[in-house]
């Protein structure tokens, strides 16, 4: 299927690894001009070279910390206009509710929510003026099914859904859409350290940690395995394309059937 992304310009935050990298790779292979972002030049160069080796010819890197106001300003100056903005940058941590400090709450909100708010504020008006654009927030199933072991993370993912829906309300009658994509637990850098940390047997194998995680912590999952980053990227690429024009203001699940509600 031709997603008709040739000549479209995309910026993907947090795109040197994991879901973000696969989103950037997929968009580039589909013909979009892609800007990869990250804080580390070496990781950025590796990501750009890897995407090029996969067939994504038109890809560039911008060193900036999108989690800060200064980093957002750097990105907006380096890439003044985009057709597709993928707000993928995000962090998580497991911590008991009583142990989550004010600084923890504010830090996760700054990284997970404000990074997308600042860049959307910079790019969204231009999309409306040109009558075409895509803003995509990479939220999480945790935004709907708040995990008790990381309430502050779930809060930020719910906040992303609210921001995206509020922005979508402003696109009425235009060619601009704003949507959220909600992955479930995804195989990415650091995930197995997380699985080990919640395992009853830290000395077990990664496969045993994964199986126990789904048995004890995500038993509602229909997939019963980690989602692959490419499985998320495929949905994001469709939502970014002109073919998805009728999808707007939506929260699109790619979480392996973990969320049990039908809405």
C-alpha positions as CSV (number, residue, x, y, z in Angstrom):
1,X,0.0,0.0,0.0
2,X,1.3,3.5,-0.9
3,X,0.8,5.7,2.2
4,X,1.4,8.8,0.0
5,X,4.0,10.2,2.4
6,X,6.5,11.2,-0.3
7,X,7.5,14.9,0.1
8,X,5.9,15.1,3.5
9,X,8.2,16.3,6.3
10,X,8.1,14.6,9.7
11,X,9.7,15.2,13.1
12,X,9.7,12.4,15.6
13,X,10.9,13.1,19.2
14,X,12.7,10.5,21.2
15,X,13.6,8.7,18.1
16,X,17.1,7.2,18.6
17,X,15.8,3.9,19.9
18,X,12.7,1.9,20.5
19,X,9.3,2.9,19.2
20,X,10.5,6.3,18.1
21,X,13.2,4.9,16.0
22,X,10.9,2.5,14.3
23,X,8.4,5.2,13.6
24,X,11.1,7.4,12.1
25,X,12.4,4.4,10.0
26,X,8.9,3.5,8.7
27,X,8.1,7.1,7.7
28,X,11.4,7.5,6.0
29,X,11.1,4.2,4.1
30,X,7.6,5.3,3.0
31,X,9.2,8.4,1.4
32,X,8.8,11.1,4.0
33,X,11.6,13.5,4.9
34,X,12.3,12.6,8.5
35,X,14.0,14.5,11.3
36,X,15.2,12.3,14.1
37,X,15.8,13.9,17.5
38,X,17.8,13.1,20.6
39,X,20.3,14.4,23.2
40,X,23.3,12.3,22.3
41,X,25.1,12.9,19.0
42,X,26.5,9.4,18.8
43,X,23.1,7.7,19.2
44,X,21.6,10.2,16.8
45,X,24.2,9.4,14.1
46,X,23.7,5.6,14.7
47,X,19.9,6.1,14.3
48,X,20.2,8.1,11.1
49,X,22.7,5.7,9.6
50,X,20.5,2.7,10.5
51,X,17.5,4.3,8.9
52,X,19.5,5.0,5.7
53,X,20.7,1.4,5.6
54,X,17.0,0.3,5.8
55,X,16.1,2.4,2.7
56,X,15.1,5.6,4.2
57,X,17.1,8.0,2.1
58,X,15.9,11.4,3.3
59,X,16.6,11.5,7.1
60,X,18.5,14.0,9.2
61,X,19.3,14.3,12.9
62,X,18.8,17.3,15.3
63,X,20.5,17.2,18.7
64,X,18.1,18.7,21.2
65,X,16.4,17.8,24.5
66,X,12.8,18.0,23.6
67,X,11.8,17.7,27.2
68,X,13.0,21.3,27.9
69,X,11.8,24.7,26.7
70,X,15.3,25.3,25.3
71,X,15.4,22.1,23.4
72,X,11.9,22.7,21.9
73,X,13.2,26.1,20.8
74,X,16.2,24.5,19.2
75,X,14.0,22.1,17.3
76,X,11.7,24.8,16.1
77,X,14.6,26.9,14.9
78,X,16.3,23.9,13.1
79,X,13.0,22.6,11.5
80,X,10.6,25.6,11.2
81,X,7.8,23.7,9.4
82,X,6.6,20.1,9.5
83,X,3.7,18.2,8.0
84,X,3.8,15.5,10.6
85,X,4.7,15.8,14.3
86,X,5.1,12.6,16.3
87,X,5.3,13.4,20.0
88,X,6.9,10.2,21.1
89,X,9.3,11.3,23.8
90,X,8.5,9.7,27.1
91,X,9.9,8.2,30.3
92,X,8.5,5.9,33.0
93,X,9.5,4.5,36.4
94,X,7.9,2.2,38.9
95,X,7.4,3.8,42.3
96,X,4.8,3.3,45.1
97,X,2.3,6.2,45.2
98,X,3.4,7.4,48.7
99,X,7.0,7.6,47.5
100,X,6.3,9.7,44.5
101,X,7.7,13.2,45.3
102,X,6.6,16.5,44.0
103,X,9.8,16.6,41.9
104,X,8.9,13.1,40.4
105,X,5.4,14.3,39.4
106,X,6.7,17.4,37.8
107,X,9.6,15.7,36.0
108,X,7.4,13.1,34.3
109,X,4.8,15.8,33.4
110,X,7.6,18.0,31.9
111,X,9.0,15.2,29.8
112,X,5.9,13.3,28.8
113,X,3.4,16.1,28.4
114,X,5.1,19.5,28.0
115,X,7.5,18.2,25.4
116,X,4.5,17.5,23.1
117,X,2.7,20.7,24.1
118,X,5.6,23.0,23.3
119,X,6.3,21.5,19.9
120,X,2.6,21.3,19.0
121,X,2.2,24.9,20.0
122,X,5.0,25.7,17.5
123,X,3.9,23.6,14.6
124,X,0.1,23.3,14.9
125,X,-0.8,26.8,13.8
126,X,1.2,26.5,10.5
127,X,-0.6,23.2,9.8
128,X,-4.0,24.9,10.1
129,X,-2.8,27.8,7.9
130,X,-1.7,25.3,5.2
131,X,-4.8,23.2,5.7
132,X,-2.9,19.9,6.1
133,X,-1.0,18.3,8.9
134,X,-0.8,15.4,11.4
135,X,-0.1,15.6,15.1
136,X,0.3,12.3,16.8
137,X,0.8,11.8,20.5
138,X,2.3,8.4,21.5
139,X,0.4,7.8,24.7
140,X,-0.1,4.4,26.4
141,X,-2.6,1.9,27.5
142,X,-1.6,3.2,31.0
143,X,-3.5,6.4,30.1
144,X,-6.7,4.4,30.3
145,X,-5.8,1.6,32.7
146,X,-3.7,3.5,35.3
147,X,-1.1,1.2,36.7
148,X,-1.0,1.2,40.5
149,X,2.8,0.8,40.5
150,X,3.3,4.1,38.5
151,X,0.4,6.4,38.9
152,X,2.4,9.5,37.9
153,X,3.2,7.9,34.6
154,X,-0.4,7.0,34.0
155,X,-1.4,10.6,34.8
156,X,0.9,11.9,32.1
157,X,-0.5,9.5,29.5
158,X,-4.1,10.5,30.4
159,X,-3.0,14.1,30.0
160,X,-1.7,13.5,26.5
161,X,-5.1,12.1,25.5
162,X,-6.8,15.3,26.8
163,X,-4.4,17.6,25.0
164,X,-4.8,15.7,21.7
165,X,-8.5,15.7,21.9
166,X,-8.6,19.4,22.7
167,X,-6.4,20.2,19.8
168,X,-8.5,18.0,17.5
169,X,-11.5,20.2,18.4
170,X,-9.7,23.1,16.7
171,X,-9.3,21.3,13.3
172,X,-12.9,21.2,12.3
173,X,-13.4,21.5,8.6
174,X,-9.6,21.4,7.9
175,X,-7.2,18.8,6.5
176,X,-5.4,18.6,9.9
177,X,-5.9,15.8,12.3
178,X,-4.7,15.2,15.9
179,X,-4.7,11.7,17.3
180,X,-3.3,9.6,20.0
181,X,-1.8,6.1,19.7
182,X,-1.8,3.9,22.8
183,X,0.8,1.1,22.8
184,X,0.9,-1.5,25.4
185,X,4.1,-3.0,26.9
186,X,6.6,-2.8,24.1
187,X,10.0,-4.5,23.5
188,X,12.4,-1.6,23.7
189,X,15.6,-0.4,25.4
190,X,15.4,-0.9,29.2
191,X,12.2,-2.9,29.2
192,X,13.9,-6.1,30.4
193,X,15.5,-4.2,33.3
194,X,12.0,-3.1,34.3
195,X,10.6,-6.7,33.9
196,X,13.5,-8.0,36.1
197,X,12.8,-5.4,38.7
198,X,9.2,-6.6,39.2
199,X,10.0,-10.3,38.9
200,X,9.8,-12.7,41.9
201,X,13.0,-14.3,40.5
202,X,15.5,-11.7,39.4
203,X,17.9,-14.4,38.4
204,X,15.5,-15.9,35.9
205,X,15.8,-15.5,32.1
206,X,14.3,-12.6,30.1
207,X,11.7,-15.0,28.7
208,X,10.7,-16.0,32.3
209,X,10.5,-12.4,33.4
210,X,8.3,-11.6,30.4
211,X,6.0,-14.5,31.1
212,X,5.6,-13.7,34.7
213,X,5.0,-10.0,34.0
214,X,2.0,-10.9,31.8
215,X,0.7,-13.5,34.2
216,X,0.9,-11.3,37.3
217,X,0.8,-7.7,36.1
218,X,-0.9,-7.6,32.7
219,X,-3.1,-10.7,32.8
220,X,-5.8,-9.0,30.8
221,X,-3.6,-8.9,27.7
222,X,-4.9,-10.9,24.8
223,X,-1.5,-10.9,23.1
224,X,0.4,-12.2,26.2
225,X,3.8,-11.0,24.9
226,X,5.7,-7.8,24.4
227,X,4.6,-5.8,21.4
228,X,7.3,-5.2,18.8
229,X,8.1,-1.5,18.0
230,X,7.4,-2.1,14.3
231,X,3.8,-3.1,15.2
232,X,3.3,0.3,16.8
233,X,5.1,2.1,14.0
234,X,2.9,0.6,11.3
235,X,-0.2,2.1,12.9
236,X,1.5,5.4,13.4
237,X,2.6,5.6,9.7
238,X,-1.0,5.0,8.6
239,X,-2.3,7.7,11.0
240,X,0.4,10.1,9.6
241,X,-0.7,9.5,6.0
242,X,-3.3,11.3,3.9
243,X,-5.2,8.0,3.8
244,X,-6.2,8.5,7.4
245,X,-8.1,11.7,6.8
246,X,-11.3,10.5,8.5
247,X,-9.5,9.5,11.7
248,X,-9.4,12.6,14.0
249,X,-9.6,13.1,17.7
250,X,-9.2,9.4,18.2
251,X,-7.4,7.3,20.8
252,X,-6.1,4.3,18.8
253,X,-5.1,1.2,20.8
254,X,-2.2,-1.0,19.8
255,X,-1.9,-2.6,23.2
256,X,-2.5,-6.3,22.5
257,X,-6.1,-6.2,23.9
258,X,-5.0,-5.3,27.4
259,X,-7.7,-2.6,27.8
260,X,-11.0,-4.3,28.5
261,X,-13.3,-1.5,27.7
262,X,-14.8,-1.3,24.1
263,X,-14.5,2.5,23.9
